[in-house]
Amino acid sequence: MPARRTLLIPALLDDWFPLLQYAFASDSWEPVLLTEDQGLADLGLRYFHNELCYPVFLIAGQVLSALASGKYDPARCGVLMGQAGDECRGSCGIRLTRRALDKAGYPEVALLSLNVRGIDRDTGLPITPIMVRRALAAAVWGDTLAILRNQTRPYELHPGEAESLWRTWMKTLGDSLRQGKSLTCRQIMARCREMPASFRRVETIENTCKSLDLQ
C-alpha cells in the first residue's frame, strides 16, 4: 500500500478542528491541522484583493506558511477547503487559493473541495460513512467540551485546571476518533455523560465557599 499523503487542514475553530481533523483521515490522507500564528493574514494578502473575506487571507497564510516551513513535501501534500456553494465571496476561495499556490511556486499541491453539493467533483474529497460518524462525534464532543470548560473556568480555584482537563479530554477523544472507536450514537452520548462528571470534580470557588458555610 502506498504511503499516505499529507492533508493540510487550515484551523478556523479552535474548539472543534482539533477533533474534526480526524474525520478526514483515510488510507490516502494523513490529516495535519495547521496553526494560527501572527502575520498569516498579511501573508495571504500578498496574493488576494483586500476586499475578499478575511478567512480566505488566514487560510492562504496558514497553507503558504506551512509549505514554506520545510516540514512537508509539496509533491505529497493536499489542502482541504470547505465550500458552501452560496453567494458568499469566500465561496471562490478554493479557486483563488489555487492561483496563489501556483504563483507561490507550489503547483503540485492538490486542492480538495469539501462540500455536500457536488461542487468541483473532480477534486472533491469523497464523503464516506466513517467520515460522517467521526465528524458527528467530533462536533458533539467539541460542543460539550467547550461548554464545560467555559462554564468551569471562571470559577476554578486553581487557574488552568479546566483548560488542562479540556486538553486531556481532547487527546482522549482524538485517539478514539483516530482509531474509529466509540462512534455509535450510544457511545457518543456515553462520552458526553463522562465529561461533565470529570469537570464537576474540578475544585471551584463556589464549591469552596459552600463548604466553608457548612463548617
C-alpha positions, -999 to 999 in steps of 0.1 A, spaced: 0 0 0 14 34 -10 23 58 18 -4 83 28 -2 119 16 -4 148 40 -37 166 41 -32 202 54 -63 215 72 -65 252 79 -75 259 115 -106 281 120 -124 268 151 -101 260 180 -127 240 200 -137 217 171 -110 214 145 -85 195 168 -112 167 168 -128 173 134 -95 168 117 -96 130 123 -129 128 103 -108 132 72 -82 105 78 -82 77 53 -59 52 36 -49 80 12 -46 110 35 -30 118 69 -46 150 83 -25 177 98 -42 207 115 -24 239 108 -18 267 134 -29 303 136 2 325 141 8 362 139 12 377 104 -6 349 85 -33 372 72 -7 396 59 10 367 41 -23 358 25 -30 394 15 0 393 -8 -20 371 -32 -55 384 -29 -75 416 -33 -82 431 2 -120 431 -3 -122 393 -1 -134 376 31 -109 377 59 -109 339 65 -96 335 29 -65 355 39 -60 334 70 -64 301 52 -39 311 25 -15 324 50 -16 292 70 -11 270 40 17 290 25 35 293 58 33 255 63 46 248 28 75 273 33 84 257 66 101 227 50 81 203 72 61 189 43 69 177 8 47 198 -15 45 170 -40 28 148 -14 5 175 1 -31 184 -3 -51 212 12 -87 207 23 -110 236 18 -147 238 26 -172 252 0 -207 263 9 -216 269 -27 -236 300 -19 -231 337 -29 -205 345 -2 -173 359 -16 -154 332 2 -170 306 -20 -145 313 -47 -117 309 -22 -106 275 -34 -100 288 -70 -82 318 -57 -61 297 -34 -52 276 -65 -39 307 -82 -20 317 -50 -3 283 -47 7 284 -84 21 319 -80 40 310 -48 57 280 -66 35 251 -54 16 240 -85 20 203 -74 0 208 -42 -35 193 -46 -66 213 -35 -95 192 -22 -130 206 -20 -152 196 10 -189 201 2 -222 183 0 -235 199 -31 -213 181 -57 -192 212 -64 -158 205 -81 -165 168 -83 -131 161 -99 -113 175 -69 -138 168 -42 -130 148 -11 -152 117 -11 -176 117 19 -178 82 34 -199 68 63 -170 66 87 -162 102 79 -197 112 87 -196 93 120 -163 108 130 -175 143 121 -207 139 141 -188 127 172 -163 155 168 -190 181 166 -209 168 196 -179 163 217 -164 196 207 -196 214 217 -198 196 251 -162 203 260 -164 239 250 -194 244 272 -179 226 302 -146 244 300 -162 278 296 -186 273 325 -160 259 348 -130 282 341 -144 314 356 -149 297 390 -119 273 392 -100 276 424 -67 266 407 -63 286 375 -56 265 345 -72 233 358 -102 235 335 -80 241 305 -58 212 314 -88 189 317 -100 201 284 -67 193 268 -67 158 284 -102 151 270 -92 164 236 -63 139 235 -85 110 247 -113 118 222 -88 124 194 -74 90 200 -109 74 198 -116 93 166 -83 83 150 -89 47 158 -125 48 148 -137 37 183 -168 48 204 -186 62 174 -221 47 178 -248 71 190 -249 54 223 -212 55 228 -210 92 217 -236 101 244 -219 79 270 -188 101 265 -210 132 269 -220 119 303 -184 111 314 -171 146 305 -194 166 329 -186 141 357 -149 149 354 -155 187 353 -176 185 384 -145 172 402 -126 205 394 -125 225 427 -143 258 423 -146 289 443 -183 284 446 -180 249 460 -153 260 484 -175 288 498 -204 264 503 -180 240 521 -169 269 545 -205 279 552 -213 244 564 -184 243 589 
